[in-house]
Amino acid sequence: MLASSPRGPVVKTPTRRASAYRSAQVDLEIVRRFGTRMIRIDAAQLRSLVHSVFRKVGCREHEAERIAHYLVEANLVGHDSHGVIRVPQYVDWAERDRVRLNQELSVVMRTDALAVVDGNFGFGQVIGEQAVDLGVDMARRHGVAAVALRNSGHLGRIGDWPIRAAREGLASVHFVNTSGLGVLVAPTGGIDRRLSANPIAAGMPVPGRSPLILDISTSAIAEGKLKVARNRGEHVPENCIVDSEGRPTTDPHAFYATPPGALLPFGGHKGYGLSVMTEMFAGALTGNGCTDPEHATRLLNGMFSIYVDPARLPPEPDWKQDVERFIRFVKSSRRIPECAEILMPGDVEERTRERRLDDGIELDDLTWKSIVDTAEHLGLALPSIGA
C-alpha cells in the first residue's frame, strides 16, 4: 500500500512542518464554509498505514505496531477523538523530542501490592500497556495491586487499559491526569483553563459477555472530540465549552481561538470535584505532578491504577451470579419510546467495533489529508483524497 515517494526522502525541517500546518488552516476555512467529505478505509489498511508512518519516524517494530493498534482501535470503537487523528501530532512530538522513541517502563519503587513506575517520556501506547501488565501480575500474586505511573507520553484512549485487565479476569479503575501541556478545562465558576480533561476508566469482567467498561472524561467533552467536530465543520453540544470571555458556545473554533476558550467540567461541580480528585491520585500520588503549565515542554500523563482479582475473594456470596442478576435487573426497566434497548457501559463501543470492522472506518477529508501530508513529510507516498 505504501511506497517510497518519487521525489525521494523529504528532509525533516521545521519549515516543512510549519507549512503543512498552514495548509491545514486553509483547508479548515473551506470546511467551515462548505462542509466536509468523508472517506472510508478498511481497519487493517489503516493500521498498516499508521504502522509504516511510525516505523519511518524511528520506532522499533513492536512500538510502531502497538501505536497503530491502539489508535485504530479507538476509531473502531467510535472514539475518533483518540484515533488516527492523533498521528500528525504524535509525529510532531517525536520530531521535537516531546515524546521519546523506543522507551521502556522503569520501576522506581515496588512492594508486594504497590509500584511506582516511570514512563521515561515514551509513547503511552507502549508504556501504558507495560504498566497494566505489571498491575495484572501483581494483583494475580497478591489479590490487589496499585500502580502509580508517571512521565508517560499520551496514553490514548484510557478505556483500553481496563479492557486489557478485564481480559485477564481482573477488575480495575484508572485515574489519568496531564501535567504541563494539556491544560484545557475551567473550574466550576471560572473562565480560565486550570485542569486537564482528567479521564477516569473502570472495568469489570462478566462471565459470558463482554466486560463492563466505563471510559469518561471529567470534562463535558473530550478535547479530541472538539478536533473532530472542527474538522467536520460541526458544532458541539451545549454546555461543553466557553469562549475566552466565559460565554457559552457550541462553536469548537472558539476553543482554539486567540485568546482561547475552555472546556467545562461535566455535571458542573460534580465533574469538577472528580477532576480535582483525579489530579490528587494521578498527579500528586504518582509523582507526575498536578496540572502546572509553568515551564511545560511535554504532554505528560500520570495514571494511578487499582487492580482487584475477584478470584481471590471469598466464594460466597458468588459475585459472578450477583453481577449477572444485576445486569438483568437494570436491563428489565421499562423504556421510553426513543430507546430500543437499555445498554450497559461498553456495549456501544462493542457494537460500533463490529460495524466498523465490516463497513470500514470513516475519516473526514481534513484528517485524511493531514495523515497524507505527514506521511509525505516522512518520505512515504499515500493515495490522495478522492483518488
C-alpha positions in Angstrom: 0.0 0.0 0.0 2.9 2.3 0.8 5.8 3.2 -1.5 8.8 5.5 -1.4 8.0 8.9 -2.6 9.1 9.5 -6.3 10.5 12.8 -5.0 12.9 10.9 -2.7 13.1 11.3 1.0 11.6 14.5 2.3 14.0 16.4 4.6 12.5 16.8 8.1 12.7 20.5 8.8 10.7 22.8 11.0 9.9 24.9 7.9 8.2 21.8 6.2 6.2 21.1 9.3 5.1 24.7 9.7 4.0 24.8 6.0 1.9 21.7 6.5 0.2 23.3 9.5 -0.5 26.4 7.5 -2.1 24.3 4.7 -4.3 22.6 7.2 -5.5 26.0 8.4 -6.5 26.9 4.8 -8.4 23.6 4.5 -10.1 24.4 7.8 -11.7 27.5 6.4 -13.1 25.5 3.5 -14.6 23.0 5.9 -16.3 25.8 7.9 -17.9 27.4 4.8 -18.8 24.4 2.6 -18.9 21.4 4.9 -16.7 18.3 4.6 -16.5 15.0 2.8 -15.9 11.6 4.5 -13.8 8.8 3.2 -14.0 5.2 4.3 -10.9 2.9 4.8 -10.5 -0.7 5.9 -9.2 -1.0 9.5 -6.4 -3.4 8.5 -5.2 -1.0 5.8 -5.4 2.0 8.2 -3.4 0.0 10.7 -0.7 -0.8 8.2 -0.5 2.8 7.1 -0.1 4.1 10.7 2.4 1.4 11.4 4.5 2.4 8.4 4.4 6.1 9.5 5.8 5.3 12.9 8.4 2.9 11.6 9.6 5.7 9.4 9.7 8.1 12.4 12.2 5.6 14.0 10.0 3.4 16.2 11.0 -0.2 16.6 8.7 -2.8 15.1 6.9 -3.5 18.4 6.4 0.1 19.3 5.0 1.0 15.8 2.7 -2.0 15.9 1.3 -1.0 19.3 0.8 2.6 18.4 -1.0 1.6 15.2 -3.1 -1.0 17.1 -4.4 1.4 19.8 -5.0 4.4 17.5 -7.0 2.3 15.0 -8.8 0.5 17.8 -10.0 3.9 19.1 -11.5 4.6 15.7 -13.1 1.2 15.6 -15.0 1.6 18.8 -16.1 5.1 17.9 -13.7 7.2 19.9 -12.4 9.0 16.8 -11.0 11.8 19.1 -8.3 9.4 20.3 -7.7 7.6 17.0 -5.6 8.3 13.9 -6.5 12.0 14.1 -3.5 12.0 16.5 -1.0 10.7 14.0 0.3 14.2 12.9 0.5 15.4 16.4 2.4 12.3 17.6 4.9 12.6 14.8 5.4 16.3 15.5 6.1 15.4 19.2 8.6 12.7 18.2 10.5 15.1 15.9 10.7 17.7 18.6 11.6 15.2 21.4 8.4 15.9 23.2 7.9 12.1 23.2 10.9 9.7 23.1 11.1 6.7 20.9 11.6 3.1 22.0 11.3 3.6 25.7 10.6 1.0 28.4 8.9 1.3 31.8 11.3 1.8 34.7 10.4 0.7 38.2 11.0 3.4 40.8 9.7 1.6 43.8 7.9 -1.7 44.4 6.4 -3.6 47.2 4.1 -6.7 47.0 1.0 -4.6 46.1 2.3 -1.2 45.2 4.6 0.0 42.5 5.7 3.4 41.3 6.9 3.4 37.7 8.3 5.9 35.2 7.4 6.0 31.5 10.6 7.9 30.6 8.6 10.1 28.2 7.9 7.2 25.9 4.8 6.6 23.8 1.8 5.9 26.1 0.6 3.0 23.9 3.6 1.0 24.9 4.2 2.5 28.4 0.5 2.1 29.4 0.4 -1.5 28.3 3.5 -2.3 30.3 2.1 -0.6 33.4 -1.2 -2.6 33.1 0.6 -5.9 32.6 2.7 -5.1 35.8 -0.5 -4.4 37.7 -2.2 -7.5 36.5 0.8 -9.7 37.5 0.9 -8.1 41.0 -2.8 -8.5 41.6 -2.7 -12.1 40.5 0.0 -12.7 43.1 -1.5 -10.7 46.0 -5.2 -10.2 45.2 -4.9 -6.5 44.8 -2.4 -4.0 43.4 -1.9 -0.3 42.8 0.4 1.0 40.1 1.4 4.7 40.0 2.7 5.7 36.6 4.5 9.0 36.0 6.1 10.6 32.9 4.2 8.7 30.2 3.5 10.1 26.8 -0.1 10.4 25.8 -1.9 7.3 26.9 -4.5 7.4 24.2 -8.0 6.0 24.9 -7.9 5.2 28.6 -10.7 2.6 28.2 -8.1 0.3 26.6 -6.5 -0.3 30.0 -9.4 -1.7 31.9 -10.3 -3.8 28.9 -6.8 -5.3 28.9 -7.1 -6.1 32.7 -10.7 -7.5 32.3 -9.5 -9.9 29.6 -7.2 -11.3 32.3 -10.2 -11.6 34.7 -9.4 -8.6 36.8 -11.5 -5.6 37.8 -9.7 -2.2 37.7 -10.1 1.5 37.9 -7.7 4.1 36.4 -7.3 7.9 37.0 -5.3 9.9 34.5 -4.1 13.5 34.6 -1.9 15.7 32.3 1.0 17.6 33.8 2.3 20.6 32.0 0.8 20.8 28.5 -2.8 20.0 28.0 -4.5 22.4 30.4 -8.0 22.6 28.9 -10.7 22.8 31.5 -12.1 25.8 33.5 -13.1 25.1 37.1 -16.7 25.5 38.1 -17.5 29.2 38.2 -14.2 30.0 36.4 -13.3 31.2 32.9 -9.6 30.3 32.5 -8.1 26.8 31.8 -6.8 25.2 35.1 -7.3 21.5 34.7 -6.8 18.8 32.0 -9.6 16.6 30.8 -8.6 14.1 33.5 -10.3 10.9 32.3 -11.4 8.0 34.6 -11.9 4.5 33.3 -13.0 1.3 35.1 -13.6 -2.3 34.0 -15.4 -5.4 35.4 -15.1 -8.8 33.9 -18.5 -10.5 33.4 -18.8 -14.2 32.6 -20.5 -15.0 29.3 -20.4 -11.4 27.9 -18.0 -8.6 27.2 -16.8 -6.7 30.3 -18.4 -3.7 31.7 -16.2 -0.7 30.7 -16.6 2.8 31.8 -14.5 5.4 30.0 -15.3 9.0 30.7 -13.6 12.4 30.7 -14.3 14.6 33.7 -14.7 17.4 31.2 -18.1 17.8 29.4 -16.5 16.7 26.2 -13.0 15.3 25.3 -10.7 17.9 23.6 -10.2 15.4 20.8 -13.9 15.5 20.0 -13.6 19.2 19.5 -10.9 18.5 16.9 -13.2 16.0 15.2 -16.1 18.5 15.2 -13.9 21.3 13.9 -12.5 19.1 11.1 -16.1 18.1 10.1 -17.5 21.6 10.3 -19.9 20.6 13.0 -21.0 22.2 16.3 -20.6 20.6 19.7 -23.5 20.1 22.2 -24.4 22.9 24.5 -22.8 23.3 28.0 -19.5 21.9 26.8 -17.3 24.9 26.1 -17.0 28.6 26.8 -15.2 31.3 24.8 -12.3 33.4 26.1 -14.8 35.6 28.0 -16.6 32.7 29.6 -19.6 32.9 27.3 -21.2 29.5 26.4 -20.8 28.5 22.8 -21.2 25.5 20.6 -18.5 26.6 18.0 -15.4 24.5 18.5 -13.3 27.2 16.9 -13.9 29.4 19.9 -11.9 26.9 22.0 -8.9 27.2 19.6 -9.1 31.0 19.2 -6.6 33.5 20.5 -7.2 34.1 23.3 -8.5 30.5 23.8 -11.8 29.3 25.3 -12.1 26.4 27.7 -13.8 23.1 28.3 -16.4 22.8 31.1 -16.5 20.0 33.6 -19.3 17.5 33.1 -22.2 17.9 35.5 -20.9 21.2 36.9 -19.5 20.9 40.4 -19.6 17.1 40.3 -17.4 16.7 37.3 -15.1 19.4 38.7 -14.8 17.6 42.0 -13.9 14.3 40.3 -11.4 16.2 38.2 -9.7 17.6 41.3 -9.5 14.2 42.9 -8.1 12.7 39.7 -5.3 15.3 40.0 -4.7 14.1 43.5 -4.4 10.4 42.5 -2.8 10.6 39.0 -0.8 13.8 39.6 0.2 14.1 43.3 0.4 10.4 44.3 2.2 9.2 41.2 4.9 12.0 41.2 3.7 13.0 37.7 2.7 16.4 39.2 -0.7 18.1 39.3 -1.5 20.3 36.3 1.0 23.1 36.1 1.7 24.8 32.8 4.8 26.7 34.0 7.9 25.7 32.1 6.0 22.9 30.4 7.6 21.3 27.3 5.9 17.9 27.1 2.4 16.5 27.4 2.9 14.0 30.3 0.3 11.6 31.5 0.2 10.2 35.0 -2.0 7.2 35.8 -3.0 5.8 39.1 -4.5 2.3 38.7 -6.0 -0.1 41.1 -6.4 -3.8 40.3 -8.5 -6.5 42.0 -8.5 -10.2 41.3 -12.1 -11.4 42.0 -10.9 -15.0 42.1 -9.1 -14.1 45.4 -12.4 -13.1 47.1 -14.4 -15.5 49.3 -16.5 -17.9 47.2 -19.7 -16.8 49.0 -21.7 -14.9 48.0 -20.9 -15.6 44.3 -20.0 -12.2 42.8 -20.5 -13.6 39.3 -24.1 -14.5 39.9 -24.7 -11.2 41.5 -23.3 -9.3 38.5 -25.4 -11.3 36.1 -28.5 -10.7 38.2 -27.8 -7.0 38.4 -27.4 -6.6 34.7 -30.7 -8.4 34.0 -32.4 -6.2 36.6 -31.1 -3.0 35.1 -32.0 -4.0 31.5 -35.5 -5.0 32.5 -36.6 -1.4 33.2 -39.4 0.0 31.1 -38.1 2.1 28.2 -39.0 5.4 26.8 -40.3 5.3 23.2 -37.0 6.6 21.8 -35.0 3.8 23.5 -34.8 0.4 21.7 -32.7 -1.2 24.3 -31.1 -0.4 27.6 -27.3 -0.8 27.2 -24.6 -1.4 29.8 -21.3 0.6 29.9 -19.1 -0.6 27.0 -21.9 -2.0 24.8 -22.0 0.9 22.4 -18.2 0.6 21.8 -18.5 -3.2 21.2 -21.3 -2.8 18.6 -19.6 0.1 16.9 -16.5 -2.0 16.6 -18.3 -4.9 14.9 -20.0 -2.5 12.5 -16.8 -0.6 11.6 -14.9 -3.9 11.1 -17.4 -4.8 8.5 -18.0 -1.4 6.9 -14.7 0.3 7.4 -13.7 3.4 9.3 -14.9 6.8 8.3 -12.5 9.8 8.3 -13.2 13.3 7.4 -11.1 14.5 4.4 -9.2 17.0 6.6 -8.0 14.3 8.9 -7.1 12.1 6.0 -5.2 14.9 4.3 -3.2 15.6 7.5 -2.2 12.0 7.6 -1.2 12.1 3.9 0.8 15.3 4.5 2.6 13.7 7.5 3.5 10.5 5.5 4.8 12.5 2.6 6.8 14.7 5.0 8.5 11.4 6.1 9.1 10.2 2.6 6.1 7.9 2.2 3.7 8.2 -0.7 0.0 7.7 0.0 -3.1 8.0 -2.2 -4.6 11.5 -2.2 -8.2 12.2 -1.1 -10.6 11.3 -3.8 -8.1 9.3 -5.8 
